[in-house]
């Protein structure tokens, strides 16, 4: 009978221990939830404070911008007011200048009307004088050219020089030493001496390049007439 009585007591103790273990586990879980909720609360609280602080700084910054824009608006208003005043002054000055210009133009017009007839008479005299000058100018130039042209007598040249002058007279292009040597049957040195002698007698024998290291000699049209007399 005692054995049967001990078993229910042992079972009751075991069940009680199990129940206490469950209670301890539930208490532990509740403590974990409490700690979690406390951490959330602290996070939300700190986040709220941060947001409040950021909002406060943003509001202060906005207030500074509002004050700046207000001052800038006042400055712009004063600038527009001053600019409008300057524009009105400029417009008034422009009107005054236009009136003065109209008066000057009227005075100049009257002056031109008074002097136009006299100027027309003077211009007609000037035109007539200019026509007369243009008519006699060619005659004066012709007389001057004739007086400046001095012919050279053929008696001043030797026979060889006259032969060279005749070749220059008939040539239609500059002639080199070799060309003149063939035409006159003389050496290049003799041709050089003849050209030197003609230049010494004031004959304008001109030269210009006609090839590589080659010069051509010739007489211009006026010089041909002067030395030949025709």
DATA-V263309 format. One record per residue. BURIAL is I if it has 9 or more other ideal C-beta (glycine too) atoms within 8 Angstrom, else O. Layout:
# DATA-V263309
burial->BURIAL
burial->BURIAL
This chain:
# DATA-V263309
burial->O
burial->O
burial->O
burial->O
burial->O
burial->O
burial->O
burial->O
burial->O
burial->O
burial->O
burial->O
burial->O
burial->O
burial->O
burial->O
burial->O
burial->O
burial->O
burial->O
burial->O
burial->O
burial->O
burial->O
burial->O
burial->O
burial->O
burial->O
burial->O
burial->O
burial->O
burial->O
burial->O
burial->O
burial->O
burial->O
burial->O
burial->O
burial->O
burial->O
burial->O
burial->O
burial->O
burial->O
burial->O
burial->O
burial->O
burial->O
burial->O
burial->O
burial->O
burial->O
burial->O
burial->O
burial->O
burial->O
burial->O
burial->O
burial->O
burial->O
burial->O
burial->O
burial->O
burial->O
burial->O
burial->O
burial->O
burial->O
burial->O
burial->O
burial->O
burial->O
burial->O
burial->O
burial->O
burial->O
burial->O
burial->O
burial->O
burial->O
burial->O
burial->O
burial->O
burial->O
burial->O
burial->O
burial->O
burial->O
burial->O
burial->O
burial->O
burial->O
burial->O
burial->O
burial->O
burial->O
burial->O
burial->O
burial->O
burial->O
burial->O
burial->O
burial->O
burial->O
burial->O
burial->O
burial->O
burial->O
burial->O
burial->O
burial->O
burial->O
burial->O
burial->O
burial->O
burial->O
burial->O
burial->O
burial->O
burial->O
burial->O
burial->O
burial->O
burial->O
burial->O
burial->O
burial->O
burial->O
burial->O
burial->O
burial->O
burial->O
burial->O
burial->O
burial->O
burial->O
burial->O
burial->O
burial->O
burial->O
burial->O
burial->O
burial->O
burial->O
burial->O
burial->O
burial->O
burial->O
burial->I
burial->O
burial->O
burial->I
burial->O
burial->O
burial->O
burial->O
burial->I
burial->O
burial->O
burial->I
burial->I
burial->I
burial->I
burial->I
burial->I
burial->O
burial->I
burial->I
burial->I
burial->O
burial->I
burial->O
burial->O
burial->I
burial->I
burial->I
burial->I
burial->O
burial->I
burial->I
burial->I
burial->O
burial->O
burial->I
burial->O
burial->I
burial->O
burial->O
burial->O
burial->I
burial->I
burial->I
burial->O
burial->I
burial->I
burial->O
burial->I
burial->I
burial->I
burial->O
burial->I
burial->O
burial->I
burial->O
burial->I
burial->O
burial->O
burial->O
burial->O
burial->O
burial->O
burial->O
burial->O
burial->O
burial->I
burial->I
burial->I
burial->I
burial->I
burial->O
burial->O
burial->O
burial->I
burial->I
burial->I
burial->I
burial->I
burial->O
burial->O
burial->O
